[in-house]
Structure formats: C-alpha cells, structure tokens
C-alpha cells in the first residue's frame, strides 16, 4: 500500500519545462474523463494539473499525486500515510504505540536528533466532535493513530510536508487505512441561480459578431421559450455556449461551400472531394494547416457519431500518430487522414 507513497525521489526544477507542461495538461484532459479517479478530479482537468504540480515538488507523477492528495473544500491535502511516507523517505524516524485510550507517535529528526511526541486520544476525538463518526466508532485506535501522524508530520517535519495539512485535518473522512472516504462533495444546499451581468452579455454579443452570427438568433435557438426581456441565468450558460459553438461550426461549413445552403445538411461527399483533391495542389513541401472547412467537417461528423470532445481528440490523435489538444493543430494531410478514417466508420448511404 505504500509503494506509491515512497516512490524514488527527484528534485524537480521550480520552473516546469514547456514539454512537461504540455504532457501534464494533456494527461489531465484524458484522466479527467475517467470514472476511477477520485471524485474531485472527475471532469476537472484543472484540479488534476494542480495536483500534478503539487506532487511534482515531491517527485511524484500525476497518478501518484492524485492517489496521495485530495481536494478538500478547495484545498489540496495529503493522506496521512503519504505524509508518513515522505518523512521516512527523507531519513527521519517515526514510531508509535496504540492503546485502548488512543495512540502516541514519536518523531526523531535525522539531521539534529530532536524528538517530538504527539498523543491523540479517544477523548480528544470526542471533544473535537469526531467520535460519533462511524469509522471512529469502529476503529478508534487506528483513527487516533492517523490523526496523531498528521499533526506530527505537519509540526515536526514541516520542511518535508511543505505546509500541506492532512486530509482529515481539512475535514475529510478517512477509513482505518488512512484512505479518504469518497462520499461526494459537501452539500451546502441548492445554489441560487444568478443572472449574467452586462459584461458577460457584452462579450457574448461581441463573440457572435466576430463569427457573423445574430445574437438574437443564437438566443432563440438556445432558449425557444425565452422572452426578450428574460435574463440569462448562470445555470443556462452551458446551453448557450453549446448552441453558439454549433452555429459557428455550421457557418464554417456553409462558408467553405461558397455560401450554398444545405438541405438538410451540406453535401459532405462533394465537400470531401474538394478538400482532398484541392487541398494539397501546389503545396510543394510546405506543411499547411488544415482549412477551417476540414476542421468543421471533422467535428460535425464526430458530433453526428456521438463522440464527445475528448473522444474526438483521442481518436484523431491515434489516427495521425501524434497527440493534439485541438483539431486546429492538424495540417491539411492529417485532416485528410481523419476524414478518410471517418468515412470508413460511417455506414454508406447507398
């Protein structure tokens, strides 16, 4: 259980190199889609990046960082077992005993030999309001042990833990092995919807104008039952954003078709021929970026196939043999390969 905690240590630079940052953010995008990572990392790649940066200080990879650290009420904290592993890896000594009354741990520093003893009892847990929790009722001595470990590591070995508190000190529930019990986010009651401010709406109108869209048309499509004077609530923003993106992609397809109106959708086969046959003509050895039309077509076909954004990027990356964070990174030949791949998956209309 401690193999991840005591992984070989390295001393990383305080500055993250660009290639490492790209790898870290790319990993975060994919890992955030997993259902077997802790809840606070699911669909939240930014949380994974914070964990990776925090764990990097201790020489951990991103998986180890997520395993040993958890987001508790907006703060990244360490499992007490992870704190203990870091202290022992640094050469310091931690020993202790458990009794019916609680647990006592003794820490001795390797550099100057100073010692500190921390005792946490069942009575301490009762005063702190912990004793009524089910895990504390079932394993009182073990829970006292982990609480004492967290205090000792933070106070006596602060140069090792770098000020990070244990997850339990931050308010998380842990089991007898020091693992965080994933009971989901704390319920603070339903949030009251808030109307978007004038600045947010101004940015929305500006974005529409930049892409040649009528803001009122986007609003009407997103919220058919909205009245003109009805405010847009923050809870409705994802719907407005999705419709805006869909209409932008439709405009791209129409523009690449020289303004012809599709009925009911563009002639994708003709469009593919135009892109593939005309896309590389006269290009020579120059690597040209994919056209807006190619990118729009790729996204439109993926959407029709039911792929979400992460499945789209993962699939395209596999097809072209390199990782991309956006389809705008494709060149014209790579876009052609993805279009050919999509053709092979979609059933023929004949």
C-alpha positions as CSV (number, residue, x, y, z in Angstrom):
1,X,0.0,0.0,0.0
2,X,3.0,2.3,0.5
3,X,4.7,1.6,-2.9
4,X,3.2,4.8,-4.4
5,X,4.0,6.9,-1.4
6,X,7.7,6.1,-1.2
7,X,8.4,6.4,-5.0
8,X,12.0,7.3,-5.8
9,X,12.5,11.0,-5.1
10,X,13.8,13.5,-7.6
11,X,14.4,17.2,-7.1
12,X,12.4,18.9,-9.8
13,X,13.1,22.4,-11.0
14,X,10.6,25.1,-9.8
15,X,10.0,26.0,-13.4
16,X,8.0,23.5,-15.4
17,X,9.6,23.0,-18.9
18,X,7.2,23.6,-21.8
19,X,7.2,19.9,-23.0
20,X,6.5,18.7,-19.4
21,X,3.7,21.2,-19.1
22,X,2.2,20.1,-22.4
23,X,2.4,16.4,-21.3
24,X,0.9,17.3,-17.9
25,X,-2.1,19.2,-19.3
26,X,-2.7,16.5,-22.0
27,X,-2.7,13.8,-19.3
28,X,-5.1,15.9,-17.2
29,X,-7.6,16.2,-20.1
30,X,-7.8,12.4,-20.6
31,X,-7.6,11.4,-16.9
32,X,-10.5,13.8,-16.1
33,X,-12.8,11.6,-18.2
34,X,-12.1,8.5,-16.0
35,X,-14.6,7.3,-13.5
36,X,-12.0,5.5,-11.4
37,X,-10.2,8.7,-10.3
38,X,-11.3,10.4,-7.0
39,X,-14.5,12.4,-7.4
40,X,-12.8,15.9,-7.1
41,X,-10.8,15.1,-10.2
42,X,-13.6,13.8,-12.5
43,X,-14.3,16.2,-15.4
44,X,-12.0,18.7,-13.7
45,X,-8.6,18.7,-15.6
46,X,-7.5,21.9,-13.8
47,X,-7.7,20.1,-10.5
48,X,-5.5,17.3,-11.9
49,X,-3.0,19.9,-13.1
50,X,-2.9,21.5,-9.6
51,X,-2.4,18.0,-8.0
52,X,0.4,17.2,-10.5
53,X,2.2,20.5,-9.8
54,X,1.8,20.0,-6.1
55,X,3.0,16.4,-6.2
56,X,5.8,17.3,-8.6
57,X,7.5,19.0,-5.6
58,X,7.8,15.6,-4.0
59,X,8.9,13.8,-7.2
60,X,5.5,12.2,-7.9
61,X,3.9,11.6,-11.3
62,X,0.3,12.7,-11.9
63,X,-1.3,9.3,-10.9
64,X,0.7,9.2,-7.6
65,X,-0.3,12.8,-6.9
66,X,-4.0,12.0,-7.3
67,X,-3.6,8.9,-5.2
68,X,-1.9,10.7,-2.3
69,X,-3.6,14.1,-2.4
70,X,-7.3,15.1,-2.4
71,X,-9.1,18.4,-2.8
72,X,-10.9,19.1,0.4
73,X,-13.1,22.3,0.4
74,X,-10.9,23.9,-2.2
75,X,-7.6,22.9,-0.6
76,X,-5.2,20.2,-1.7
77,X,-4.3,18.0,1.3
78,X,-2.2,14.8,1.8
79,X,-3.3,11.4,3.1
80,X,-1.6,10.9,6.4
81,X,0.0,7.7,5.0
82,X,1.6,9.9,2.3
83,X,2.9,12.3,4.9
84,X,4.4,9.4,6.8
85,X,6.0,8.0,3.6
86,X,7.6,11.4,2.8
87,X,9.0,11.8,6.3
88,X,10.5,8.3,6.3
89,X,11.9,8.7,2.8
90,X,13.7,11.9,4.0
91,X,15.5,9.7,6.6
92,X,13.6,10.7,9.7
93,X,12.2,8.2,12.2
94,X,8.5,7.8,13.2
95,X,7.5,5.2,15.7
96,X,4.5,4.8,18.0
97,X,2.1,2.8,20.0
98,X,-1.7,2.3,20.2
99,X,-3.7,1.6,23.4
100,X,-7.4,1.4,24.2
101,X,-7.2,5.2,25.0
102,X,-5.7,6.3,21.8
103,X,-2.3,6.5,20.0
104,X,1.1,8.1,20.6
105,X,3.7,8.7,17.9
106,X,7.3,9.7,18.3
107,X,9.2,11.5,15.6
108,X,13.0,11.9,15.6
109,X,14.8,14.0,13.0
110,X,17.8,12.6,11.2
111,X,19.6,15.9,10.9
112,X,19.7,17.2,14.5
113,X,18.2,14.4,16.5
114,X,15.4,16.4,18.0
115,X,12.3,14.5,19.0
116,X,8.6,15.2,19.4
117,X,5.8,13.1,20.8
118,X,2.2,13.5,19.8
119,X,-0.7,11.8,21.6
120,X,-4.3,11.8,20.3
121,X,-6.9,10.0,22.4
122,X,-10.5,8.9,22.0
123,X,-11.3,11.7,24.5
124,X,-9.6,14.2,22.2
125,X,-11.7,12.8,19.3
126,X,-14.9,13.3,21.5
127,X,-14.0,16.9,22.2
128,X,-13.3,17.5,18.5
129,X,-16.7,16.1,17.5
130,X,-15.1,13.1,15.7
131,X,-16.1,10.2,18.0
132,X,-19.6,9.9,16.6
133,X,-18.4,9.2,13.0
134,X,-18.9,5.5,12.1
135,X,-15.3,4.9,11.3
136,X,-14.2,6.4,14.6
137,X,-16.7,4.1,16.4
138,X,-15.4,1.0,14.5
139,X,-11.6,1.8,14.6
140,X,-10.9,4.3,17.4
141,X,-7.3,3.4,18.0
142,X,-6.4,3.4,14.2
143,X,-8.1,6.7,13.7
144,X,-6.3,8.2,16.6
145,X,-3.0,6.9,15.1
146,X,-3.6,8.7,11.8
147,X,-4.7,11.9,13.4
148,X,-1.5,11.9,15.5
149,X,0.6,11.1,12.4
150,X,-0.9,14.1,10.6
151,X,-0.1,16.5,13.4
152,X,3.4,15.2,14.0
153,X,4.3,15.4,10.3
154,X,3.0,18.9,9.8
155,X,4.6,20.3,13.0
156,X,7.9,18.4,13.4
157,X,8.6,17.8,9.8
158,X,7.2,20.8,8.1
159,X,10.2,21.1,5.8
160,X,9.2,17.7,4.3
161,X,5.5,18.2,4.1
162,X,5.9,21.9,3.0
163,X,2.9,23.1,5.0
164,X,0.4,20.7,3.5
165,X,-2.1,19.5,6.0
166,X,-3.6,16.0,6.2
167,X,-6.9,15.5,4.5
168,X,-8.5,14.7,7.8
169,X,-7.3,17.9,9.4
170,X,-9.0,19.6,6.4
171,X,-12.3,17.9,7.3
172,X,-12.3,14.8,5.2
173,X,-13.5,11.4,6.5
174,X,-10.9,8.6,6.2
175,X,-11.1,4.9,6.8
176,X,-8.9,2.8,9.1
177,X,-6.2,2.6,6.4
178,X,-5.9,6.4,6.1
179,X,-7.8,6.4,2.7
180,X,-10.2,9.2,2.0
181,X,-13.8,8.0,2.1
182,X,-15.3,9.4,-1.2
183,X,-18.7,10.4,-0.1
184,X,-19.0,13.2,-2.7
185,X,-19.0,16.9,-2.3
186,X,-20.4,18.5,0.9
187,X,-23.9,19.6,0.4
188,X,-24.3,23.3,1.1
189,X,-27.8,23.4,-0.2
190,X,-29.0,24.4,-3.7
191,X,-27.3,27.4,-5.2
192,X,-29.5,30.3,-6.1
193,X,-29.2,31.0,-9.9
194,X,-27.7,34.3,-10.7
195,X,-28.4,36.4,-13.9
196,X,-25.4,37.0,-16.1
197,X,-24.1,40.5,-15.8
198,X,-23.9,43.2,-18.5
199,X,-20.2,42.5,-19.1
200,X,-20.8,38.8,-19.8
201,X,-23.6,39.5,-22.2
202,X,-21.5,42.1,-23.9
203,X,-18.8,39.5,-24.5
204,X,-21.4,37.1,-25.9
205,X,-22.7,39.7,-28.4
206,X,-19.1,40.6,-29.4
207,X,-18.3,36.9,-29.9
208,X,-21.4,36.5,-32.1
209,X,-20.5,39.5,-34.2
210,X,-16.9,38.2,-34.7
211,X,-18.3,35.0,-36.2
212,X,-21.1,36.6,-38.2
213,X,-23.9,35.4,-36.0
214,X,-27.0,37.2,-34.9
215,X,-27.1,37.2,-31.1
216,X,-30.9,37.1,-31.0
217,X,-30.9,34.1,-33.3
218,X,-28.5,32.2,-31.0
219,X,-30.6,33.1,-28.0
220,X,-33.8,32.0,-29.8
221,X,-32.3,28.6,-30.7
222,X,-30.8,28.1,-27.2
223,X,-34.0,29.1,-25.4
224,X,-37.1,28.9,-27.6
225,X,-39.4,29.9,-24.7
226,X,-37.3,32.9,-23.6
227,X,-38.8,36.3,-23.8
228,X,-36.6,39.1,-25.0
229,X,-36.5,40.7,-21.5
230,X,-35.8,37.5,-19.7
231,X,-32.3,37.4,-18.1
232,X,-30.0,34.6,-18.9
233,X,-29.0,32.7,-15.7
234,X,-25.6,31.4,-14.9
235,X,-27.1,27.9,-14.9
236,X,-28.1,28.3,-18.5
237,X,-24.7,29.4,-19.7
238,X,-23.6,25.8,-20.8
239,X,-26.6,25.5,-23.0
240,X,-26.0,28.9,-24.6
241,X,-22.3,28.1,-25.1
242,X,-23.1,24.7,-26.8
243,X,-25.6,26.3,-29.2
244,X,-23.1,29.1,-30.0
245,X,-20.4,26.6,-30.9
246,X,-22.7,24.5,-33.0
247,X,-23.8,27.5,-35.0
248,X,-20.2,28.7,-35.5
249,X,-19.4,25.2,-37.0
250,X,-22.4,25.4,-39.2
251,X,-21.3,28.8,-40.5
252,X,-17.8,27.3,-41.3
253,X,-19.3,24.5,-43.3
254,X,-21.5,26.9,-45.2
255,X,-18.6,29.3,-45.9
256,X,-16.5,26.5,-47.3
257,X,-19.4,25.5,-49.5
258,X,-19.3,29.0,-51.1
259,X,-22.4,30.1,-49.4
260,X,-24.7,27.3,-50.6
261,X,-27.5,26.5,-48.1
262,X,-27.6,22.8,-47.2
263,X,-30.8,20.8,-47.4
264,X,-30.9,19.3,-44.9
265,X,-27.1,19.3,-44.5
266,X,-24.1,20.0,-46.7
267,X,-23.2,17.5,-49.5
268,X,-20.4,16.1,-47.4
269,X,-19.1,13.8,-50.1
270,X,-18.7,16.7,-52.5
271,X,-17.0,18.7,-49.8
272,X,-14.6,15.9,-49.0
273,X,-13.6,15.7,-52.7
274,X,-13.0,19.4,-52.8
275,X,-10.8,19.3,-49.7
276,X,-8.8,16.2,-50.6
277,X,-8.3,17.0,-54.3
278,X,-7.7,20.7,-53.9
279,X,-6.2,20.9,-50.5
280,X,-2.6,19.9,-51.5
281,X,-2.5,21.3,-55.0
282,X,0.6,23.4,-55.5
283,X,1.6,23.0,-51.9
284,X,5.1,21.6,-52.6
285,X,7.0,20.7,-49.5
286,X,5.2,23.3,-47.4
287,X,3.2,21.8,-44.5
288,X,-0.1,23.8,-44.5
289,X,-2.6,23.9,-41.6
290,X,-5.9,22.2,-42.1
291,X,-8.6,24.5,-43.5
292,X,-11.5,25.8,-41.4
293,X,-13.7,23.6,-43.6
294,X,-11.8,20.4,-42.9
295,X,-11.8,21.1,-39.1
296,X,-15.5,22.0,-39.2
297,X,-16.3,18.8,-41.1
298,X,-14.3,16.6,-38.8
299,X,-16.1,18.0,-35.8
300,X,-19.5,17.8,-37.4
301,X,-19.1,14.1,-38.3
302,X,-17.8,13.3,-34.9
303,X,-20.8,15.0,-33.4
304,X,-23.1,13.0,-35.6
305,X,-21.3,9.8,-34.4
306,X,-22.0,10.8,-30.8
307,X,-18.3,11.4,-29.8
308,X,-17.6,13.9,-27.1
309,X,-14.7,16.3,-27.4
310,X,-12.2,14.1,-25.6
311,X,-13.2,11.0,-27.7
312,X,-12.8,13.2,-30.8
313,X,-9.3,14.3,-29.9
314,X,-8.2,10.9,-28.7
315,X,-9.4,9.2,-31.9
316,X,-7.8,11.8,-34.2
317,X,-4.5,11.6,-32.3
318,X,-4.5,7.8,-32.8
319,X,-5.2,8.2,-36.5
320,X,-2.4,10.7,-37.2
321,X,0.1,9.2,-34.7
322,X,0.6,12.2,-32.5
323,X,-1.2,13.9,-29.7
324,X,-3.3,17.0,-30.3
325,X,-5.1,19.3,-27.9
326,X,-7.4,20.8,-30.6
327,X,-8.2,19.9,-34.2
328,X,-6.8,23.3,-35.2
329,X,-3.3,21.7,-34.7
330,X,-3.9,19.4,-37.7
331,X,-2.2,20.0,-41.0
332,X,-4.0,19.5,-44.3
333,X,-2.7,16.0,-44.9
334,X,-3.5,14.9,-41.3
335,X,-7.0,16.3,-41.6
336,X,-7.4,14.2,-44.8
337,X,-6.4,11.1,-42.9
338,X,-9.0,11.8,-40.2
339,X,-11.7,12.4,-42.8
340,X,-10.8,9.1,-44.6
341,X,-11.0,7.3,-41.2
342,X,-14.4,8.8,-40.5
343,X,-15.6,7.7,-44.0
344,X,-14.5,4.1,-43.1
345,X,-16.6,4.2,-39.9
346,X,-19.8,5.8,-41.2
347,X,-22.3,3.5,-43.0
348,X,-22.6,4.0,-46.7
349,X,-25.8,5.9,-47.8
350,X,-26.1,3.7,-51.0
